[in-house]
Amino acid sequence: MARVCQITGKRTRSGNNVSHANNKTKRKFYPNLQKKRFFVESTGEWVTLKVATSAIKTINKNGLEATLRKAHERGTLSL
């Protein structure tokens, strides 16, 4: 599972490099993924997740368990 956020499901997107002469060549846009450890208070354990930085901000705001629950409801959770 390379370059996919485990919470949001963000993955590599494709697009074009456009030169000054308007030549177009394929390129990739990668999500800003980070390996981050989170503490799960209910179980008292640490969990390592590969998440996008936007997901880290969401976890800091809403809490890990609430974010995991919401991601599971959306169907984007992949652990």
Helices and strands as residue ranges (DSSP letters): E 13-18, E 24-29, E 33-40, E 45-52, H 53-62, H 64-74
